[in-house]
Amino acid sequence: MEFQDIIYEKYNGRAKVTINRPNKLNAFTNLTLQEMIRALVDAWTDKEVGVIIITGAGDRAFSVGGDQSIRTKEGYVDTSEGYAGLGNLPLANNHALLLQLIRTIPKPVIAMVNGYAIGGGHVIHVVCDLTIASSTARFGQVGPRVGSFDAGYGTAYLARVVGEKKAREIWYLCRQYSAEEALQMGLVNQVVPPEKLAEEVENVCDTLLSHSPTALAALKTSFNADSESIWGIHSMAGIALNLYYGTDEAMEGRNAFMEKRKPDFGKFRK
Ligand code: 2NE
């Protein structure tokens, strides 16, 4: 399989998807997300694969979410012809499909967080089964600052992971959290020095691959069952998000970020 925005590798029972846009802090476009979807479907259907790793290229970022440089009132305008063959879906829909796929694949998915996990990139790690982070990793949501929101898995599922108060704080205040803080709030499973990150992820993969795949699949599905209704909220919020992107208010957030200035949202208060 040939990809432009990701590196897809399979070895020793692992499938590894690396978002490969390091000069953009691994911000994603529609093409990036569709390539991730295609790789994950391959990993799902390959009997040799028992565990999946998602990470980002370089040592600065896992992913910082949607690529703001291509965002317009029409949403994220990706010029890649036909994207990765999955049709010209809006970015929020591609992102939603990716999140649901990560949850649905009956194999453990590990987020290997090597730097910034921000915005839609943060939500990708949130829905992974396990997160192993470098001590240099930084976590956070930025939507209310940049004119976006990722409600559903980004909010309701996050609240199950870290609790209602903390989830609201993460979204409303748009703070960044260190790896240690993420560990304390149950947002990640393990924190290791950056030079040990790949080795520790390999150790966890070895453990998972030594266990019964059917037991793991049944457990994953059962963990999901109770939160599956969030998919409905997520889908509805995607419709709202696509409408919101067409507003001056949302564009003020995006433009302020790109122009490296503070947004002026005061005039939109109702
Ligand atoms: C990521 C963060 C915290 C990094 O801060 P810092 O201070 O370390 O670096 P800086 O200078 O802000 O960023 C470095 C370069 O990366 C670009 C910046 O524009 C900058 O470019 P240059 O000035 O060097 O040319 N960059 C960073 N994030 C980018 C992005 N997302 N798209 C394009 N270029 C980006 C800080 O940069 C930050 O807060 N970034 C904003 C992240 C963001 O807005 N993400 C999108 C959220 S919306 C989303 O992901 C989403 C959703 O809400 C719903 C559905 C789907 C997706």
Boltz pocket constraint, residues with backbone or C-beta under 6 A from the ligand:
constraints:
  - pocket:
      binder: B
      contacts: [[A, 23], [A, 24], [A, 25], [A, 27], [A, 64], [A, 65], [A, 66], [A, 67], [A, 68], [A, 69], [A, 91], [A, 92], [A, 95], [A, 116], [A, 118], [A, 119], [A, 120], [A, 121], [A, 142], [A, 143], [A, 146], [A, 148], [A, 149], [A, 150], [A, 241], [A, 257], [A, 258]]
      max_distance: 6.0
